[in-house]
Amino acid sequence: MIELMESLPKQYQDLTSKEYDRRILSAKEYLGKDLVILGHHYQRDEVIQFADYRGDSLKLAKLGAAQQEAKYIVFCGVHFMAETADTLANDEQVVILPDLRAGCSMADMADIDEVEEAWDELTEQFGDTIIPVTYVNSTAAIKAFVGRKGGTTCTSSNAHAVLKWAFQQKKRILFLPDQHLGRNTAYDMGISLDKMIVWNPRRGELEQQENKSLDEIQMILWKGHCSVHQKFTVDQITRFRKQDPAFQILVHPECNFDVVQQADLNGSTEFIIQTIRKAPAGSKWAIGTEVNLVQRLAHEHPEQDIRLLSSTMCPCLTMNRIDRPHLLWVLEELVAGNPIHQIKVDDDTIYWSKQAIERMLAI
């Protein structure tokens, strides 16, 4: 559940950079151990500097829940991340999203009503041969749906292991909500493209293609994508290699199939970070992921030549809604004893979401 939208009060709109920083630090100091601030890797530097922990969505949600002394978890990310944090937090912890407009277009592409309708259609067509798997970049309602149906969540780091487990349970997987991660992972596991098919939720049907036998289908891919990673292209890879063959192409598996196939390496955000940390001085990298992370890696590793794969900026626009004015606003409201922008997941959804997440952790 998300509270009604509130606009940023005028007194937070026109402060100087130094004043934002001073007052945020003052609020943090006042709240002390009652507060933990979580910052996703894609956050802008001006915000992530205040984070007590940095990471991807699931790692941060687990870290927040582990801070048992913290009454308030301020998640500098997007709404599905805050939902996951509330799912894992204890009953006394309050999860806050600084700007309620910070959503995720990928997560929003899998609406729970559309997923339930698709499940009915698909199980009527394929029988009891399907297990659902959802990327953690999905709403709590989708995680709960998957939990109820005996499925599990996955991250971009553990997707291979999760799909291997899922195929031990059923013949087919319904993969939500990012078709690219599902396709790229399954292909890496040796499943051919002719054994994958896309479910189009807008049309409420499978996108039939020639030379596909439905009896042989193993992966049913929800037609969703990341608006950031969708922007990287094979042409960009070709351009870099023509300019300087020494550049290695490193991309996230949320990129489309052709981009991943043309890249030198692909992997999760953590994989990208660790690859750069371990790379030798003088190495050259063109990275296909969110621009704030790429710029941060370039700043932290000046001994390497690190560039964004795209020639245009590729920020996560909804993530960038989290800014210092909104962070200061929610922190000073906490100081005043008035928590705002709380993200609260209902008990039934929490129960089944946890079932899906715990199956993943067991794997």
Secondary structure, 3 states (H helix, E strand, C coil): CECCCCCCCHHHCCCCHHHHHHHHHHHHHHHHHHEEEEEECCCCHHHHCCCCEEECHHHHHHHHHHCCCCCEEEEECCHHHHHHHHHHCCCCCEEECCCCCCCCHHHHCCCHHHHHHHHHHHHHHHCCCEEEEEECCCCHHHHHHHHHCCCEEECCCCHHHHHHHHHHHCCEEEEECCHHHHHHHHHHCCCCHHHEEEEECCCCEECCCCCCCHHHCCEEEECCCCCCHHHCCHHHHHHHHHHCCCEEEEECCCCCHHHHHHCCEECCHHHHHHHHHHCCCCCEEEEECCHHHHHHHHHHCCCCEEEECCCCCCCCCCHHHCCHHHHHHHHHHHHCCCCCCEECCCHHHHHHHHHHHHHHHHC
